[in-house]
């Protein structure tokens, strides 16, 4: 019953409205689910239970009640904290945050060493409303770009990568997460599939335009990014993966623009 309810909500309410509704509900949900079984590293709070989430197949125990973070958000946060200088107050950065996530945007904006810019075409919490394929920023402007689970929504995703490369400074870096089918060697897309239910069944979500394969990393390289694959299971123990409710199969695409380019 609850699984059907979650599916109906996610598949019927437009994303901008869903964001607005969830902002009001989140504090009450967090209080109700307070406990000690699982920990959200983003708000540093523990909960007796994480919530289900999913458009096609419901994943049990993946949505943190306090931040509404999913597995990929918590992995990103842990990686930024432990493996980068992102939170180092002695190192100022210009950050471009595409399609800002609820779990992050206020936390990033509060950091005094970050010159924060959020951008999205429709999101009610983005500061700049613009097309990712035609960004209103100067060349070589940002030190860091976070663009997570955006490209699968973009018809001309290769044009978007060109733009992201253009506005990233030489020496700058970014994280470009997308949903990847790790068993698939090549990305699949089919514009002839227009039915929402069929798109959800094939691509995992009604507003996804493709399902990426392992060739995504090579796509990044073709745009002159240096690419590193950061795997969850290489950084965390099974106990940590369960405690933080991470996806043990996930691989984080870490990109960098070389200084001499």
Backbone as JSON, one array per atom type, in Angstrom:
{
  "sequence": "XXXXXXXXXXXXXXXXXXXXXXXXXXXXXXXXXXXXXXXXXXXXXXXXXXXXXXXXXXXXXXXXXXXXXXXXXXXXXXXXXXXXXXXXXXXXXXXXXXXXXXXXXXXXXXXXXXXXXXXXXXXXXXXXXXXXXXXXXXXXXXXXXXXXXXXXXXXXXXXXXXXXXXXXXXXXXXXXXXXXXXXXXXXXXXXXXXXXXXXXXXXXXXXXXXXXXXXXXXXXXXXXXXXXXXXXXXXXXXXXXXXXXXXXXXXXXXXXXXXXX",
  "N": [[0.82, -1.2, 0.0], [1.82, 1.33, 0.97], [4.03, 1.47, -0.7], [2.86, 1.73, -3.23], [1.69, 4.2, -2.86], [3.93, 5.91, -2.59], [5.06, 5.64, -5.14], [3.0, 6.75, -6.69], [2.91, 9.43, -5.82], [5.5, 10.36, -6.57], [5.43, 10.04, -9.32], [3.36, 11.61, -10.2], [3.26, 14.23, -9.22], [4.58, 17.31, -10.19], [8.11, 18.02, -10.3], [9.15, 20.62, -9.29], [7.0, 21.44, -7.59], [6.91, 19.29, -5.85], [9.3, 19.62, -4.48], [8.76, 22.0, -3.06], [6.67, 21.17, -1.35], [7.9, 19.15, 0.14], [9.8, 20.58, 1.61], [8.35, 21.75, 3.66], [7.34, 19.56, 5.07], [9.5, 18.09, 6.0], [10.85, 18.65, 8.62], [9.03, 17.59, 10.51], [8.84, 14.91, 9.79], [11.46, 14.09, 10.26], [11.63, 14.32, 13.05], [9.77, 12.4, 13.86], [10.97, 10.01, 13.02], [13.31, 9.81, 14.47], [16.11, 8.17, 15.98], [18.41, 5.44, 16.42], [19.49, 3.62, 14.62], [20.4, 4.06, 11.93], [22.63, 6.41, 10.31], [22.75, 9.71, 9.1], [25.2, 11.28, 7.4], [25.16, 13.89, 6.59], [23.48, 15.66, 8.09], [24.37, 14.76, 10.46], [22.79, 13.27, 12.17], [20.98, 10.6, 13.76], [18.72, 7.91, 12.95], [15.84, 5.85, 13.44], [14.84, 4.62, 11.29], [15.13, 4.69, 7.74], [13.46, 6.06, 4.87], [11.37, 4.69, 2.18], [11.98, 4.9, -1.41], [11.55, 5.65, -4.87], [10.92, 5.54, -8.4], [10.42, 3.6, -10.38], [11.14, 1.02, -9.31], [10.68, 0.5, -5.95], [12.99, 1.41, -3.53], [13.86, 0.23, -0.48], [14.33, 1.87, 2.65], [16.12, 4.12, 2.05], [15.87, 6.9, 1.91], [16.79, 9.59, 3.78], [15.31, 10.85, 6.72], [15.76, 13.46, 7.78], [17.2, 15.12, 5.97], [16.3, 14.41, 3.53], [18.03, 13.1, 1.88], [19.45, 10.82, -0.51], [21.08, 7.66, -1.29], [23.19, 8.38, -3.06], [23.58, 11.1, -2.48], [24.55, 11.02, 0.15], [26.92, 9.58, -0.19], [28.33, 11.36, -1.84], [28.61, 13.56, -0.08], [30.18, 12.42, 1.99], [32.47, 11.83, 0.52], [33.31, 14.4, -0.35], [33.91, 15.51, 2.12], [35.98, 13.86, 3.16], [37.89, 13.39, 1.14], [38.52, 15.6, -0.39], [39.32, 19.16, -0.69], [37.13, 20.65, -0.32], [35.66, 21.62, 1.92], [37.53, 23.12, 3.22], [38.28, 25.97, 4.84], [40.33, 27.71, 4.34], [40.73, 27.78, 1.69], [39.41, 29.43, -0.73], [36.63, 29.04, -2.98], [34.95, 29.17, -6.12], [31.83, 28.05, -6.7], [29.74, 26.19, -8.8], [26.58, 25.01, -8.67], [24.62, 22.82, -10.06], [21.16, 22.22, -10.56], [20.32, 22.33, -7.69], [20.38, 20.38, -4.74], [18.09, 19.7, -2.09], [19.25, 18.73, 0.24], [21.74, 19.86, 0.29], [21.96, 22.64, -0.54], [21.52, 24.9, 1.23], [23.41, 24.4, 3.18], [25.81, 24.59, 1.74], [25.68, 27.26, 0.94], [26.02, 28.59, 3.33], [28.7, 28.42, 3.9], [31.52, 30.31, 4.36], [33.78, 30.52, 2.75], [33.04, 29.81, 0.26], [32.01, 30.93, -2.84], [29.0, 30.93, -3.88], [26.96, 29.64, -6.45], [23.88, 28.7, -7.63], [22.09, 26.86, -10.08], [19.48, 26.22, -12.4], [16.98, 25.15, -14.72], [14.26, 25.12, -13.94], [13.98, 24.77, -11.14], [12.67, 25.76, -7.96], [14.41, 26.5, -5.96], [16.75, 27.33, -7.04], [19.16, 29.88, -7.78], [19.89, 31.06, -10.21], [18.19, 30.89, -13.22], [18.53, 28.99, -15.93], [19.44, 27.48, -19.07], [21.25, 24.53, -19.18], [22.68, 23.96, -21.42], [23.33, 26.37, -22.42], [24.82, 28.29, -20.73], [24.89, 31.22, -18.65], [27.49, 32.24, -18.02], [30.94, 33.29, -17.68], [33.81, 32.13, -19.56], [35.95, 29.65, -18.1], [35.4, 30.07, -15.31], [34.48, 28.89, -12.85], [35.66, 27.14, -9.94], [34.84, 24.71, -8.96], [32.41, 22.34, -9.97], [29.3, 20.98, -9.33], [27.22, 18.65, -10.6], [24.74, 16.8, -10.55], [22.85, 13.97, -11.29], [21.52, 15.2, -13.44], [22.14, 15.27, -16.2], [20.83, 13.13, -17.43], [18.35, 14.07, -17.87], [18.54, 15.84, -19.89], [18.14, 16.72, -23.24], [20.16, 17.27, -25.18], [22.7, 16.16, -24.07], [25.44, 16.06, -24.55], [26.06, 18.59, -25.47], [25.61, 19.93, -23.12], [27.71, 18.98, -21.55], [29.83, 20.11, -22.92], [29.38, 22.82, -22.31], [29.7, 22.79, -19.51], [32.37, 22.14, -19.34], [33.44, 24.41, -20.54], [32.9, 26.53, -18.68], [34.3, 25.77, -16.46], [37.22, 26.3, -14.56], [40.64, 26.01, -15.67], [42.41, 23.47, -14.05], [40.38, 23.2, -12.3], [37.72, 21.2, -10.8], [35.12, 18.68, -10.88], [32.04, 16.96, -10.05], [30.05, 14.7, -11.62], [27.47, 13.08, -11.34], [25.43, 10.48, -12.62], [22.59, 8.32, -13.22], [23.66, 5.07, -13.65], [23.68, 2.06, -15.46], [25.48, -0.48, -14.57], [25.9, -2.87, -15.74], [25.62, -2.51, -18.36], [27.24, -1.81, -21.36], [27.05, 0.26, -23.22], [25.44, 3.43, -23.52], [21.9, 3.84, -23.63], [19.29, 5.23, -25.53], [16.08, 6.33, -26.68], [14.15, 8.21, -28.55], [11.65, 7.75, -29.53], [10.05, 6.61, -27.65], [7.5, 7.68, -25.84], [5.45, 7.46, -24.01], [4.69, 7.87, -20.59], [4.64, 5.85, -18.6], [5.9, 3.76, -19.92], [8.39, 4.89, -20.37], [9.27, 5.15, -17.75], [9.45, 2.44, -17.07], [11.52, 1.6, -18.77], [13.63, 3.5, -18.61], [13.81, 4.06, -15.95], [12.75, 6.33, -14.79], [10.16, 8.66, -15.41], [10.86, 11.1, -16.58], [13.39, 10.78, -17.55], [15.74, 10.66, -20.18], [17.47, 8.83, -21.17], [19.39, 5.84, -20.47], [22.33, 5.5, -18.9], [25.37, 3.8, -19.76], [28.47, 2.05, -19.08], [30.05, 3.44, -20.8], [29.79, 6.08, -20.26], [31.87, 7.26, -18.85], [33.87, 7.42, -20.76], [32.61, 9.18, -22.46], [32.82, 11.52, -21.0], [35.61, 11.85, -21.08], [35.95, 12.37, -23.79], [35.23, 14.97, -23.92], [37.39, 16.23, -23.05], [37.83, 16.11, -20.31], [39.72, 15.02, -17.52], [39.32, 11.92, -15.92], [38.3, 10.24, -13.01], [37.34, 7.22, -11.43], [35.48, 6.72, -8.64], [34.84, 4.43, -6.31], [32.31, 3.25, -4.13], [32.6, 0.86, -2.57], [35.32, 0.65, -2.38], [36.1, 2.52, -0.59], [34.67, 2.32, 1.79], [33.69, 0.25, 4.56], [31.65, -2.74, 4.83], [30.03, -2.45, 7.04], [29.96, 0.33, 7.4], [28.77, 1.1, 5.0], [26.22, 0.04, 5.35], [25.42, 1.38, 7.69], [25.34, 4.08, 6.88], [23.63, 3.78, 4.83], [24.39, 3.42, 2.03], [24.85, 2.94, -1.54], [26.33, 0.11, -2.48], [27.31, -0.46, -4.99], [27.82, 1.86, -6.32], [29.58, 4.21, -8.41], [31.49, 7.06, -8.42], [31.79, 9.74, -10.64], [34.56, 11.62, -10.96], [35.77, 14.55, -12.21], [38.26, 16.51, -13.96], [39.63, 19.56, -15.18], [42.37, 20.06, -17.1], [45.26, 22.11, -16.46], [46.75, 23.07, -18.6], [44.99, 23.28, -20.69]],
  "CA": [[0.0, 0.0, 0.0], [2.69, 2.5, 1.07], [4.88, 1.47, -1.89], [2.06, 2.29, -4.31], [1.51, 5.61, -2.55], [5.19, 6.6, -2.92], [5.16, 5.67, -6.61], [2.0, 7.68, -7.24], [3.36, 10.78, -5.51], [6.68, 10.7, -7.36], [5.14, 10.03, -10.75], [2.23, 12.47, -10.57], [3.46, 15.62, -8.81], [5.74, 17.93, -10.85], [9.26, 18.11, -9.4], [9.22, 21.88, -8.52], [5.99, 21.43, -6.53], [7.33, 18.26, -4.89], [10.34, 20.25, -3.67], [8.13, 22.95, -2.14], [5.91, 20.41, -0.36], [8.81, 18.42, 1.02], [10.47, 21.52, 2.5], [7.5, 21.96, 4.83], [7.1, 18.31, 5.8], [10.73, 17.43, 6.44], [11.15, 18.7, 10.06], [8.12, 16.72, 11.26], [9.23, 13.53, 9.47], [12.73, 13.83, 10.95], [11.34, 14.13, 14.47], [9.05, 11.15, 14.02], [11.83, 8.86, 12.77], [14.56, 9.88, 15.25], [16.48, 6.89, 16.58], [19.86, 5.18, 16.48], [19.88, 2.51, 13.74], [21.13, 4.55, 10.77], [23.14, 7.77, 10.47], [22.89, 10.56, 7.94], [26.41, 12.08, 7.63], [24.95, 15.29, 6.19], [23.03, 16.42, 9.27], [25.0, 14.12, 11.61], [21.77, 12.75, 13.06], [20.66, 9.18, 13.61], [17.3, 7.64, 12.79], [15.47, 4.45, 13.62], [14.46, 4.08, 10.0], [15.13, 5.54, 6.56], [12.21, 5.88, 4.14], [11.47, 4.12, 0.83], [11.99, 5.87, -2.51], [11.76, 5.08, -6.2], [9.9, 5.77, -9.43], [10.14, 2.33, -11.04], [11.22, 0.02, -8.25], [10.86, 1.15, -4.66], [14.15, 0.98, -2.75], [13.52, 0.36, 0.93], [15.32, 2.4, 3.59], [17.18, 4.87, 1.38], [15.65, 8.34, 2.02], [17.02, 10.03, 5.16], [14.18, 11.71, 7.11], [16.12, 14.83, 8.13], [17.7, 15.9, 4.84], [15.75, 13.81, 2.3], [19.14, 12.63, 1.05], [19.47, 9.44, -0.98], [22.4, 7.02, -1.19], [24.18, 9.14, -3.82], [23.88, 12.35, -1.77], [25.38, 10.74, 1.32], [28.24, 9.22, -0.7], [28.97, 12.59, -2.28], [28.98, 14.33, 1.1], [31.3, 11.75, 2.64], [33.65, 11.98, -0.35], [33.75, 15.79, -0.28], [34.47, 15.73, 3.46], [37.18, 13.08, 3.47], [38.85, 13.21, 0.05], [38.75, 16.84, -1.13], [39.5, 20.36, 0.13], [35.89, 21.41, -0.5], [35.25, 22.27, 3.16], [38.69, 23.8, 3.81], [37.97, 27.4, 4.85], [41.49, 28.49, 3.9], [40.82, 27.68, 0.24], [38.18, 29.96, -1.35], [36.27, 28.45, -4.27], [33.72, 29.55, -6.82], [31.11, 26.8, -6.9], [28.51, 26.11, -9.58], [25.78, 23.88, -8.21], [23.52, 22.62, -10.99], [19.99, 21.54, -9.98], [20.7, 22.2, -6.28], [19.62, 19.43, -3.93], [17.63, 20.2, -0.79], [20.16, 18.29, 1.29], [23.02, 20.56, 0.21], [22.13, 24.03, -0.99], [21.65, 25.84, 2.35], [24.67, 24.11, 3.84], [26.88, 25.14, 0.92], [25.58, 28.73, 0.94], [26.48, 29.11, 4.62], [30.16, 28.33, 4.01], [32.02, 31.64, 4.03], [34.85, 30.48, 1.74], [32.46, 29.41, -1.03], [31.22, 31.86, -3.64], [28.04, 29.92, -4.29], [25.97, 29.92, -7.5], [23.04, 27.55, -7.98], [21.51, 27.08, -11.41], [18.6, 25.19, -12.94], [15.97, 25.74, -15.59], [12.95, 25.22, -13.31], [13.94, 24.56, -9.7], [12.31, 26.93, -7.17], [15.46, 26.86, -5.01], [17.93, 27.77, -7.78], [19.31, 31.34, -7.87], [19.94, 31.41, -11.62], [17.4, 30.0, -14.06], [19.18, 28.99, -17.24], [19.6, 26.21, -19.78], [22.59, 24.0, -19.0], [23.34, 23.96, -22.73], [23.63, 27.76, -22.77], [24.99, 28.88, -19.4], [25.2, 32.65, -18.71], [28.7, 32.49, -17.24], [32.16, 33.48, -18.45], [34.72, 30.99, -19.7], [36.96, 29.4, -17.06], [34.95, 30.89, -14.18], [34.23, 28.17, -11.6], [36.68, 26.2, -9.44], [34.2, 23.41, -8.73], [31.04, 22.19, -10.48], [28.54, 19.8, -8.94], [26.12, 18.48, -11.55], [24.41, 15.43, -10.19], [21.57, 13.47, -11.78], [20.98, 16.25, -14.3], [22.37, 15.02, -17.62], [19.87, 12.16, -17.96], [17.14, 14.83, -18.18], [18.87, 16.83, -20.93], [18.09, 16.14, -24.59], [21.49, 17.38, -25.78], [23.61, 16.05, -22.93], [26.81, 16.33, -24.97], [26.17, 20.05, -25.47], [25.7, 20.33, -21.72], [29.09, 18.69, -21.11], [30.67, 21.15, -23.53], [29.2, 24.04, -21.53], [30.3, 22.6, -18.2], [33.82, 22.23, -19.55], [33.76, 25.81, -20.86], [32.84, 27.44, -17.53], [35.19, 25.28, -15.41], [38.58, 26.83, -14.65], [41.75, 25.05, -15.76], [42.76, 23.05, -12.7], [39.16, 22.98, -11.54], [37.22, 19.83, -10.8], [33.68, 18.55, -10.72], [31.45, 15.63, -9.88], [28.91, 14.63, -12.52], [26.78, 11.82, -11.14], [24.24, 10.13, -13.4], [22.23, 6.91, -12.99], [24.38, 4.2, -14.59], [23.49, 0.62, -15.43], [26.86, -0.95, -14.65], [25.94, -4.09, -16.56], [25.44, -2.07, -19.74], [28.46, -1.21, -21.87], [26.75, 1.47, -23.95], [24.25, 4.21, -23.17], [20.74, 3.58, -24.49], [18.2, 6.21, -25.57], [15.14, 6.12, -27.78], [13.21, 9.33, -28.52], [10.31, 7.33, -29.98], [9.29, 6.18, -26.47], [6.95, 8.92, -25.27], [4.53, 7.13, -22.93], [5.36, 8.05, -19.31], [4.82, 4.57, -17.91], [6.9, 2.99, -20.66], [9.68, 5.53, -20.11], [9.65, 4.76, -16.39], [9.84, 1.03, -17.09], [12.77, 1.4, -19.52], [14.71, 4.39, -18.19], [13.84, 4.18, -14.5], [12.01, 7.5, -14.35], [9.39, 9.12, -16.57], [11.48, 12.26, -17.21], [14.75, 10.45, -18.0], [15.81, 10.53, -21.63], [18.4, 7.75, -21.53], [20.01, 5.12, -19.37], [23.77, 5.49, -19.19], [26.17, 2.61, -19.55], [29.83, 2.32, -18.64], [30.69, 4.35, -21.75], [29.65, 7.46, -19.79], [33.2, 7.77, -18.45], [34.55, 7.78, -22.0], [31.97, 10.4, -22.95], [33.46, 12.63, -20.28], [36.97, 12.01, -21.6], [35.87, 12.96, -25.13], [35.08, 16.41, -23.73], [38.71, 16.65, -22.53], [37.96, 15.97, -18.87], [40.39, 13.9, -16.88], [38.25, 11.24, -15.19], [38.58, 9.2, -12.02], [36.19, 6.46, -10.94], [35.56, 6.57, -7.19], [33.87, 3.38, -5.97], [31.88, 3.17, -2.73], [33.12, -0.3, -1.86], [36.76, 0.79, -2.17], [36.33, 3.53, 0.45], [33.94, 2.09, 3.02], [33.45, -1.13, 4.96], [30.25, -3.16, 4.72], [29.31, -1.89, 8.18], [29.74, 1.76, 7.12], [27.8, 1.17, 3.91], [24.9, -0.22, 5.93], [25.12, 2.43, 8.67], [24.99, 5.29, 6.14], [22.7, 3.37, 3.77], [24.97, 3.75, 0.73], [24.73, 1.94, -2.59], [27.67, -0.46, -2.56], [27.73, -0.59, -6.38], [27.95, 3.17, -6.96], [30.87, 4.75, -8.82], [31.4, 8.51, -8.52], [32.66, 10.3, -11.68], [35.29, 12.82, -10.57], [36.39, 15.08, -13.42], [39.15, 17.66, -13.78], [40.06, 20.26, -16.39], [43.81, 20.25, -16.95], [45.69, 23.5, -16.45], [47.3, 23.49, -19.9], [43.96, 23.21, -21.71]],
  "C": [[0.86, 1.26, 0.0], [3.58, 2.62, -0.16], [4.13, 2.09, -3.07], [1.85, 3.79, -4.12], [2.74, 6.42, -2.93], [5.33, 6.73, -4.43], [4.23, 6.71, -7.21], [2.42, 9.12, -7.02], [4.49, 11.21, -6.44], [6.36, 10.85, -8.85], [4.04, 10.99, -11.17], [2.43, 13.94, -10.22], [4.7, 16.18, -9.51], [6.87, 18.18, -9.84], [9.34, 19.44, -8.64], [8.23, 21.94, -7.37], [6.35, 20.43, -5.45], [8.39, 18.83, -3.95], [9.72, 21.18, -2.63], [7.38, 22.22, -1.02], [6.84, 19.75, 0.66], [9.55, 19.33, 2.0], [9.67, 21.73, 3.78], [7.34, 20.72, 5.7], [8.34, 17.76, 6.5], [11.0, 17.5, 7.94], [10.28, 17.74, 10.89], [8.47, 15.24, 11.03], [10.51, 13.16, 10.21], [12.51, 13.56, 12.43], [10.69, 12.78, 14.72], [9.98, 9.94, 13.9], [13.16, 8.91, 13.52], [14.83, 8.54, 15.94], [17.98, 6.69, 16.53], [20.35, 4.12, 15.49], [20.77, 2.97, 12.59], [21.56, 5.99, 11.0], [23.22, 8.47, 9.13], [24.11, 11.45, 8.16], [26.23, 13.56, 7.3], [24.49, 16.13, 7.36], [23.59, 15.84, 10.57], [23.99, 13.61, 12.64], [21.48, 11.29, 12.75], [19.15, 8.97, 13.63], [17.03, 6.15, 12.97], [15.16, 3.79, 12.29], [14.67, 5.13, 8.92], [13.91, 5.14, 5.71], [12.43, 5.25, 2.76], [11.44, 5.21, -0.23], [12.17, 5.13, -3.82], [10.6, 5.35, -7.13], [9.46, 4.45, -10.06], [10.07, 1.21, -10.0], [11.51, 0.73, -6.94], [12.07, 0.54, -3.95], [13.82, 1.25, -1.28], [14.67, 0.98, 1.72], [16.44, 3.19, 2.96], [17.06, 6.39, 1.54], [15.78, 8.77, 3.48], [15.94, 11.04, 5.57], [14.54, 13.18, 7.33], [16.54, 15.71, 6.96], [17.06, 15.5, 3.51], [16.87, 13.43, 1.33], [18.94, 11.17, 0.67], [20.89, 8.9, -0.87], [23.48, 7.87, -1.86], [24.54, 10.46, -3.14], [24.82, 12.09, -0.6], [26.79, 10.33, 0.91], [29.0, 10.47, -1.13], [29.45, 13.4, -1.09], [30.2, 13.73, 1.79], [32.59, 11.92, 1.83], [34.19, 13.41, -0.28], [34.44, 16.07, 1.05], [35.85, 15.09, 3.62], [38.27, 13.15, 2.4], [39.12, 14.48, -0.76], [38.97, 17.99, -0.15], [38.24, 21.24, 0.09], [35.5, 22.2, 0.74], [36.38, 23.01, 3.87], [38.49, 25.31, 3.71], [39.13, 28.27, 4.39], [41.63, 28.5, 2.38], [39.51, 28.14, -0.41], [37.9, 29.29, -2.7], [35.0, 29.1, -4.81], [33.03, 28.25, -7.21], [29.88, 27.01, -7.78], [27.78, 24.84, -9.19], [24.57, 23.76, -9.12], [22.4, 21.81, -10.32], [20.22, 21.27, -8.49], [19.77, 21.27, -5.5], [19.25, 20.05, -2.58], [18.64, 19.9, 0.31], [21.4, 19.17, 1.38], [22.93, 22.08, 0.17], [22.27, 25.03, 0.15], [22.98, 25.63, 3.07], [25.85, 24.7, 3.06], [26.86, 26.67, 0.96], [26.11, 29.33, 2.24], [27.99, 29.14, 4.75], [30.8, 29.62, 3.48], [33.09, 31.63, 2.94], [34.34, 30.09, 0.36], [31.64, 30.55, -1.63], [30.22, 30.99, -4.4], [27.08, 30.42, -5.37], [25.2, 28.64, -7.79], [22.3, 27.88, -9.27], [20.65, 25.9, -11.83], [17.56, 25.89, -13.81], [14.67, 26.03, -14.84], [12.93, 25.22, -11.79], [13.61, 25.83, -8.93], [13.4, 27.34, -6.18], [16.75, 27.28, -5.71], [17.96, 29.29, -7.87], [19.26, 31.82, -9.31], [19.11, 30.41, -12.4], [17.93, 30.09, -15.49], [19.26, 27.57, -17.77], [21.05, 25.75, -19.62], [23.37, 23.94, -20.31], [23.69, 25.36, -23.21], [23.78, 28.56, -21.48], [25.43, 30.35, -19.5], [26.44, 33.03, -17.89], [29.91, 32.6, -18.17], [32.93, 32.17, -18.58], [35.62, 30.89, -18.47], [36.64, 30.14, -15.75], [34.9, 30.15, -12.85], [35.38, 27.22, -11.25], [36.12, 24.78, -9.33], [32.79, 23.44, -9.33], [30.46, 20.89, -9.94], [27.31, 19.72, -9.84], [25.67, 17.03, -11.45], [22.97, 15.05, -10.54], [20.81, 14.58, -12.52], [21.02, 15.81, -15.76], [21.37, 14.05, -18.24], [18.53, 12.83, -18.32], [17.31, 15.72, -19.41], [18.92, 16.17, -22.3], [19.48, 16.14, -25.24], [22.55, 17.34, -24.67], [25.06, 16.32, -23.3], [27.07, 17.83, -25.06], [26.31, 20.57, -24.04], [27.11, 20.1, -21.18], [30.06, 19.71, -21.68], [30.6, 22.45, -22.74], [29.85, 23.93, -20.15], [31.82, 22.7, -18.28], [34.23, 23.69, -19.78], [33.85, 26.68, -19.62], [33.73, 26.98, -16.37], [36.6, 25.83, -15.63], [39.57, 25.71, -14.96], [42.26, 24.74, -14.34], [41.55, 22.8, -11.83], [38.66, 21.55, -11.66], [35.7, 19.82, -10.59], [33.27, 17.12, -10.48], [30.14, 15.63, -10.66], [28.24, 13.26, -12.38], [25.62, 11.68, -12.12], [23.84, 8.7, -13.0], [22.87, 6.04, -14.07], [23.96, 2.75, -14.38], [24.87, 0.0, -15.65], [27.01, -2.24, -15.43], [25.86, -3.76, -18.06], [26.72, -1.39, -20.23], [28.21, 0.12, -22.56], [25.45, 2.12, -23.47], [23.13, 3.94, -24.16], [19.76, 4.74, -24.38], [17.35, 5.97, -26.8], [14.06, 7.18, -27.69], [11.79, 8.93, -28.92], [9.44, 6.86, -28.81], [8.79, 7.43, -25.75], [5.97, 8.66, -24.11], [5.26, 7.17, -21.58], [5.62, 6.72, -18.59], [5.87, 3.72, -18.59], [8.29, 3.57, -20.43], [10.18, 5.16, -18.72], [10.14, 3.33, -16.36], [11.2, 0.82, -17.73], [13.92, 2.22, -18.95], [14.77, 4.62, -16.68], [13.07, 5.34, -13.94], [11.36, 8.12, -15.58], [10.05, 10.29, -17.3], [12.95, 12.04, -17.56], [14.73, 10.19, -19.5], [16.73, 9.4, -22.09], [18.79, 7.0, -20.26], [21.48, 4.94, -19.72], [24.38, 4.12, -18.92], [27.57, 3.01, -19.11], [30.59, 3.22, -19.61], [30.56, 5.82, -21.32], [31.01, 8.06, -19.43], [34.02, 8.17, -19.68], [33.93, 9.01, -22.64], [32.58, 11.63, -22.28], [34.86, 12.9, -20.82], [36.97, 12.66, -22.98], [35.68, 14.48, -25.07], [36.32, 17.0, -23.03], [38.8, 16.68, -21.01], [38.89, 14.81, -18.53], [39.37, 13.24, -15.95], [38.8, 10.2, -14.23], [37.28, 8.53, -11.62], [36.38, 6.19, -9.45], [34.46, 5.61, -6.75], [33.58, 3.35, -4.47], [32.6, 2.05, -2.0], [34.63, -0.27, -1.67], [37.1, 1.76, -1.05], [35.72, 3.17, 1.79], [33.73, 0.6, 3.28], [31.97, -1.46, 4.78], [29.42, -2.56, 5.85], [29.01, -0.4, 7.96], [28.7, 1.95, 6.02], [26.38, 0.96, 4.44], [24.49, 0.9, 6.88], [24.66, 3.72, 7.97], [23.99, 5.04, 5.03], [23.18, 3.88, 2.4], [24.66, 2.64, -0.26], [26.12, 1.37, -2.85], [28.18, -0.59, -3.99], [28.1, 0.76, -7.02], [29.4, 3.55, -7.26], [30.69, 6.24, -9.08], [32.32, 9.0, -9.64], [33.27, 11.64, -11.23], [36.06, 13.32, -11.79], [37.28, 16.27, -13.08], [39.5, 18.24, -15.15], [41.54, 20.59, -16.23], [44.19, 21.7, -17.12], [46.15, 23.96, -17.82], [46.27, 23.41, -21.02], [43.08, 24.44, -21.72]]
}
